[in-house]
């Protein structure tokens, strides 16, 4: 009797261990997939930012305007008028 009971006891423990190992493997696989997707998206974002930086690095936005440009605020305007326009 004792040998049969211990056999079933060992069988149950082994089956529970197999289920836990299966769940652990599945969880590790899911974590690996999420990590790989995160790394790929991070690299895509990083290289996208680098490409935009390379594109706009040569762009000089503080150059003098060419053509018939008109100054918006005249030199005779008061500081209070400029602050009013700024906060407006």
C-alpha positions as CSV (number, residue, x, y, z in Angstrom):
1,X,0.0,0.0,0.0
2,X,2.7,2.4,0.9
3,X,4.5,2.0,-2.4
4,X,1.4,2.6,-4.5
5,X,0.5,5.7,-2.5
6,X,4.0,7.1,-2.8
7,X,3.9,6.5,-6.6
8,X,0.7,8.5,-7.0
9,X,2.1,11.2,-4.7
10,X,5.3,11.4,-6.8
11,X,3.2,11.4,-10.0
12,X,1.0,14.3,-8.8
13,X,4.1,16.3,-7.7
14,X,5.7,15.7,-11.1
15,X,2.6,16.8,-13.0
16,X,2.2,19.9,-10.9
17,X,5.9,20.7,-11.5
18,X,5.5,20.2,-15.3
19,X,2.5,22.6,-15.3
20,X,4.5,25.2,-13.3
21,X,7.5,24.9,-15.7
22,X,5.1,25.2,-18.6
23,X,3.6,28.4,-17.2
24,X,7.1,29.7,-16.4
25,X,8.3,29.1,-19.9
26,X,5.3,30.8,-21.3
27,X,5.8,33.8,-19.1
28,X,9.5,34.1,-20.0
29,X,8.6,33.9,-23.7
30,X,6.0,36.7,-23.3
31,X,8.6,38.8,-21.4
32,X,11.1,38.2,-24.2
33,X,8.6,39.3,-26.9
34,X,7.8,42.5,-25.0
35,X,11.4,43.3,-24.5
36,X,12.3,42.7,-28.1
37,X,9.4,44.9,-29.3
38,X,10.4,47.6,-26.8
39,X,14.0,47.6,-28.0
40,X,13.0,47.7,-31.6
41,X,10.6,50.6,-31.1
42,X,13.2,52.5,-29.0
43,X,15.8,52.0,-31.8
44,X,13.3,53.2,-34.4
45,X,12.5,56.3,-32.3
46,X,16.2,57.1,-31.7
47,X,17.2,56.8,-35.3
48,X,14.2,58.8,-36.4
49,X,15.2,61.6,-34.1
50,X,18.8,61.4,-35.4
51,X,17.5,61.6,-39.0
52,X,15.4,64.7,-38.2
53,X,18.3,66.3,-36.4
54,X,20.5,65.7,-39.5
55,X,17.8,67.2,-41.7
56,X,17.3,70.4,-39.7
57,X,20.9,70.9,-38.6
58,X,21.8,72.8,-41.8
59,X,18.7,74.9,-41.7
60,X,19.5,78.4,-40.7
61,X,16.3,80.0,-39.3
62,X,18.0,83.2,-38.1
63,X,19.3,84.3,-41.5
64,X,18.2,87.7,-42.8
65,X,15.0,87.3,-44.8
66,X,15.2,87.6,-48.6
67,X,12.8,89.4,-50.8
68,X,10.2,92.0,-49.9
69,X,10.1,91.3,-46.1
70,X,8.4,93.8,-43.9
71,X,9.2,94.3,-40.2
72,X,6.2,93.6,-38.1
73,X,6.9,95.9,-35.2
74,X,8.3,99.4,-35.9
75,X,11.2,100.8,-33.9
76,X,9.0,103.7,-32.5
77,X,6.7,101.2,-30.6
78,X,6.8,101.4,-26.8
79,X,7.8,98.5,-24.6
80,X,4.3,98.4,-23.1
81,X,2.8,98.0,-26.5
82,X,5.1,95.1,-27.3
83,X,4.3,93.4,-24.0
84,X,0.6,93.9,-24.7
85,X,0.9,92.2,-28.1
86,X,3.0,89.4,-26.5
87,X,0.5,88.6,-23.8
88,X,-2.4,89.0,-26.2
